[in-house]
């Protein structure tokens, strides 16, 4: 294939491959983007952090809460199909309730 960079087959609702409450799997790294699949279970949290680039967070399965802002004042419930977009350098965190599978896309700025 000349124009398709990568094909990735995701399984929605697939259990994480190990028993860890938090699992991150880098699916793709390209010149302008990175795709990361994240599993959180048993109420696990991706603790407050920032991304240097714009991101999207797509809930594939399960449920949880996405919080963003200097005081984490913006809150969005995550259920399958919810897509959140976030500008660079904004504090955010994700909590599983009780488990969640998300796909994060990081858009690198050239």
C-alpha positions in Angstrom: 0.0 0.0 0.0 1.3 3.4 -1.0 -1.0 5.8 0.9 -2.1 3.9 4.0 0.6 4.2 6.6 -0.7 1.6 9.1 -3.7 -0.6 9.7 -4.5 -1.5 13.3 -7.3 -3.9 14.4 -8.7 -2.8 17.7 -11.0 -5.1 19.8 -13.5 -3.0 21.6 -14.1 -4.1 25.2 -11.1 -6.4 25.0 -9.6 -7.2 28.4 -6.1 -6.0 29.1 -3.5 -8.6 28.4 -2.2 -8.7 32.0 -3.6 -8.2 35.5 -2.2 -4.7 36.0 -4.8 -2.1 36.9 -3.1 0.3 34.4 -1.9 -0.8 31.0 -0.6 1.5 28.1 0.2 0.1 24.6 1.7 2.4 22.0 -0.1 1.4 18.7 1.5 3.8 16.2 4.1 6.5 16.0 4.3 8.6 12.9 5.7 12.0 11.9 2.7 14.0 13.2 0.8 11.7 15.6 1.0 8.9 18.1 -1.8 6.5 19.0 -1.9 4.9 22.5 -4.4 2.4 23.8 -5.0 2.6 27.6 -6.7 0.1 29.8 -7.6 1.2 33.4 -9.5 -1.1 35.8 -10.5 -1.4 39.4 -10.9 2.4 39.6 -7.4 3.1 38.5 -6.4 6.6 37.5 -4.1 8.3 35.0 -3.0 10.9 37.5 -3.0 14.6 36.7 -0.5 15.4 33.8 -0.1 17.5 30.7 0.6 16.8 27.1 2.9 19.0 25.1 0.7 18.5 22.0 -3.0 18.6 21.3 -4.7 15.3 22.0 -8.0 13.5 21.6 -9.3 10.8 24.0 -11.8 8.3 22.6 -13.6 6.0 25.0 -13.8 2.5 23.3 -15.4 0.6 26.2 -16.3 0.8 29.8 -16.8 4.1 31.6 -14.9 6.7 33.6 -14.4 10.4 34.1 -12.1 12.8 32.3 -11.2 16.0 34.2 -9.3 19.0 32.8 -8.2 22.5 33.8 -5.9 24.2 36.3 -8.1 23.0 39.1 -9.5 20.0 37.1 -12.8 22.0 37.1 -14.0 20.7 33.7 -15.5 17.1 34.0 -16.7 14.9 31.2 -18.3 11.4 31.7 -16.6 8.9 29.4 -18.8 6.1 27.8 -18.2 4.2 24.6 -18.2 6.7 21.7 -17.3 9.8 23.8 -14.5 11.9 22.2 -12.7 14.6 24.1 -10.3 17.1 22.5 -7.8 19.0 24.5 -5.3 21.7 23.6 -1.6 21.4 24.7 -0.4 22.0 28.2 -3.7 21.6 30.0 -3.8 19.6 33.2 -6.0 16.5 32.9 -6.6 13.1 34.4 -8.8 10.0 33.7 -10.4 7.7 36.3 -11.9 4.3 35.5 -15.4 3.6 36.9 -14.7 0.7 37.4 -12.8 0.0 34.1 -12.3 1.8 30.8 -10.5 1.3 27.5 -9.5 4.6 25.7 -7.6 5.5 22.6 -5.4 8.6 22.9 -4.1 10.4 19.8 -1.2 12.9 20.3 -0.8 15.3 17.5 2.8 16.4 17.3 3.5 20.0 16.1 6.2 20.3 13.5 
